[in-house]
Amino acid sequence: MIGVPMLNNGFKSQFCLVIALLIAIIVVKDDKLQSLAFSFDSTNTVSVSAGRHCVNSVCCRCPYRRNRNWSVLFVANDGVSASSSTSIMTAFHTVQGVICREVTNELPVIGTVVVLEATADAQEELVDECLELEEEKNEGDGTQKMRIAEGDPYGAVLWPAAWAVSNYLLSEPDLRDNLSSLSILELGTGTGLVSIAAAMGGAKRVLATDYEPLALELTRYVADNIKSNSNNNKDDVPLSKRIETQLLDLCALEEQPLPISGIDIVIASDIMYEPKTGIAMAHRAVEALRQNCRVIVGDSPGRPGRPAFLKTLRELGVDESVDFEETIGKTCSGPRHDLICGKDSTSVSETPQNLSVALLDLKPCMLLTT
Ligand SMILES: C[S@@+](CC[C@H](N)C(=O)[O-])C[C@H]1O[C@@H](n2cnc3c(N)ncnc32)[C@H](O)[C@@H]1O
């Protein structure tokens, strides 16, 4: 890390851009370096760091990727973009060593909500780590198929059902009008959009869970650090205090009962990408219904766990007539690794588009057996 003495504010952005360009030229010649970061500390000193990862709150970054265009991104500490050599401008953060970009979502009542997604390079590293872990376990069968267990990278990006479930919580009259008296438990929270939206919408308590520590770190980071996620609660409790996080494997049915004490609603979005999570989710839904909770599940088109979920739900005594209904969701528009989201996936588009997402709203009375 190189410290550069205090600068006159008027020259700061130009100076940084020149430095960024100079160092970018050096980086292009050194394919061991993958990123550069510029940050301002409290004494107004600008620091330049280079390497695979930067320390928390990267403010200004010049990523270099082999065989691809490079860009200089300049974002001040408060998240305000200053200047850039390209049309792309965004703020980057490093959470648990993973470089993430901000993703903005527009939702009713609360407006803009920012969450963090792993960048394309960071997704590549997460996928590699996941494949390595799988290979260690299975002694590698040479295929490039992820069997998901430890190091699940899917929660490092946003999925379409998260927007749909958040929208439902904030616009369905009996939920929207009573949110301040409701406590919510989310399963498989991923980037945390639903939990953050519920908390910003004024939910009494939100408990975000996932079996991947990174997902919980992303949610925690966003709740604690992203200032633009305004807190419009009447009682002025800061967002960071409204959200709790907890590791929970939804498939560990025997070992980890749902932390359901005081919870009114259990929510889950886009977690049924394997039949086994579909089956586990049905058991979790019934576990919650038995304890008088409402259960809301969002699912993007074509997920393989959905038929298994519905079949198990019926076997466990939920009314046969209960089924998903189509609702409005949004495609996601950030970069996606091919092994996280296949090339032909309908979940991703260059700019967000409307996408039909399936939603199931289960109430305790729909459980016919006890
Ligand atoms: C496709 S992502 C969806 C994330 C988020 N809900 C969304 O809609 O953007 C699936 C999430 O479920 C989590 N997950 C998968 N299997 C799980 C399990 N057995 N227990 C808990 N979380 C799980 C993953 O870690 C990931 O965060």
The ligand as an SDF file (V2000), in Angstrom:
LIG
                    3D

 27 29  0  0  0  0  0  0  0  0999 V2000
  -30.2860  -19.0660   -5.3150 C   0  0  0  0  0  0  0  0  0  0  0  0
  -29.7510  -18.3660   -3.8220 S   0  0  0  0  0  0  0  0  0  0  0  0
  -31.1140  -17.2830   -3.4310 C   0  0  0  0  0  0  0  0  0  0  0  0
  -30.7020  -16.2250   -2.4670 C   0  0  0  0  0  0  0  0  0  0  0  0
  -31.7930  -15.2260   -2.1090 C   0  0  0  0  0  0  0  0  0  0  0  0
  -32.8260  -15.8300   -1.3430 N   0  0  0  0  0  0  0  0  0  0  0  0
  -32.3490  -14.5800   -3.3560 C   0  0  0  0  0  0  0  0  0  0  0  0
  -33.4880  -14.8980   -3.7280 O   0  0  0  0  0  0  0  0  0  0  0  0
  -31.6560  -13.7550   -3.9520 O   0  0  0  0  0  0  0  0  0  0  0  0
  -30.0450  -19.6890   -2.6790 C   0  0  0  0  0  0  0  0  0  0  0  0
  -29.6660  -19.3870   -1.2390 C   0  0  0  0  0  0  0  0  0  0  0  0
  -30.0660  -20.4660   -0.4200 O   0  0  0  0  0  0  0  0  0  0  0  0
  -28.9890  -20.8410    0.4100 C   0  0  0  0  0  0  0  0  0  0  0  0
  -29.1310  -22.2670    0.7050 N   0  0  0  0  0  0  0  0  0  0  0  0
  -29.0670  -23.3030   -0.1620 C   0  0  0  0  0  0  0  0  0  0  0  0
  -29.2120  -24.4660    0.4780 N   0  0  0  0  0  0  0  0  0  0  0  0
  -29.3870  -24.1480    1.7850 C   0  0  0  0  0  0  0  0  0  0  0  0
  -29.5700  -24.9070    2.9560 C   0  0  0  0  0  0  0  0  0  0  0  0
  -29.5940  -26.2400    2.9140 N   0  0  0  0  0  0  0  0  0  0  0  0
  -29.7410  -24.2590    4.1200 N   0  0  0  0  0  0  0  0  0  0  0  0
  -29.6960  -22.9170    4.1740 C   0  0  0  0  0  0  0  0  0  0  0  0
  -29.4980  -22.1390    3.1150 N   0  0  0  0  0  0  0  0  0  0  0  0
  -29.3430  -22.7460    1.9330 C   0  0  0  0  0  0  0  0  0  0  0  0
  -27.7420  -20.5170   -0.3950 C   0  0  0  0  0  0  0  0  0  0  0  0
  -26.5990  -20.3530    0.4280 O   0  0  0  0  0  0  0  0  0  0  0  0
  -28.1700  -19.2180   -1.0640 C   0  0  0  0  0  0  0  0  0  0  0  0
  -27.9100  -18.1130   -0.2590 O   0  0  0  0  0  0  0  0  0  0  0  0
  1  2  1  0
  2  3  1  0
  2 10  1  0
  3  4  1  0
  4  5  1  0
  5  6  1  0
  5  7  1  0
  7  8  2  0
  7  9  1  0
 10 11  1  0
 11 12  1  0
 11 26  1  0
 12 13  1  0
 13 14  1  0
 13 24  1  0
 14 15  1  0
 14 23  1  0
 15 16  2  0
 16 17  1  0
 17 18  1  0
 17 23  2  0
 18 19  1  0
 18 20  2  0
 20 21  1  0
 21 22  2  0
 22 23  1  0
 24 25  1  0
 24 26  1  0
 26 27  1  0
M  CHG  2   2   1   9  -1
M  END
$$$$
